Amino acid sequence: MSKAHRGKGLRDQVSWGRGTCPVCKRDNVKILYELEADGNKIKICKTCKAAVAHGKKSVS
């Protein structure tokens, strides 16, 4: 099967969805997951999403 459409949802985002995660401060990671923090929606990386969900990290 062809894989022509893989990543299609990222093509319309700035830098193909990559940036700096506001929680872990890593550069050039995919920032895809929205999180409600202090009444604002922020986008975080996949590892921070899992860590926040399990209580290992907090969003400040």
ROVO-203602 format. One record per residue (C-alpha): x, y, z; residue in one letter. Coordinates in steps of 0.05 Angstrom, whole numbers, padded with zeros to 5 digits, always signed. Example, Ala and Ser with C-alpha at 12.3 -4.5 7.8 and 13.67 -1.06 7.14 Angstrom:
2
+00246-00090+00156A
+00273-00021+00143S
END
This chain:
60
+00000+00000+00000M
+00022+00070-00014S
+00040+00118+00042K
+00027+00182+00004A
-00019+00212+00057H
+00024+00200+00118R
+00034+00265+00155G
-00018+00301+00113K
-00048+00335+00175G
+00018+00367+00192L
+00031+00399+00124R
-00016+00458+00137D
+00015+00476+00204Q
+00074+00523+00215V
+00140+00485+00210S
+00100+00420+00201W
+00078+00422+00274G
+00148+00429+00303R
+00170+00479+00355G
+00191+00487+00428T
+00150+00451+00481C
+00131+00500+00537P
+00135+00446+00590V
+00201+00411+00577C
+00233+00467+00535K
+00259+00419+00482R
+00269+00448+00413D
+00245+00421+00346N
+00195+00370+00373V
+00125+00359+00347K
+00077+00403+00386I
+00011+00369+00372L
-00027+00358+00437Y
-00072+00412+00466E
-00077+00420+00542L
-00119+00467+00583E
-00075+00505+00632A
-00095+00566+00673D
-00154+00577+00627G
-00110+00578+00565N
-00101+00524+00513K
-00028+00507+00501I
+00003+00456+00455K
+00054+00407+00484I
+00095+00348+00460C
+00075+00275+00466K
+00121+00257+00524T
+00097+00317+00566C
+00025+00299+00551K
+00036+00229+00580A
+00075+00256+00640A
+00021+00307+00657V
-00033+00254+00650A
+00004+00208+00699H
+00019+00264+00748G
+00095+00264+00737K
+00098+00335+00710K
+00056+00397+00722S
+00042+00454+00676V
+00060+00521+00707S
END
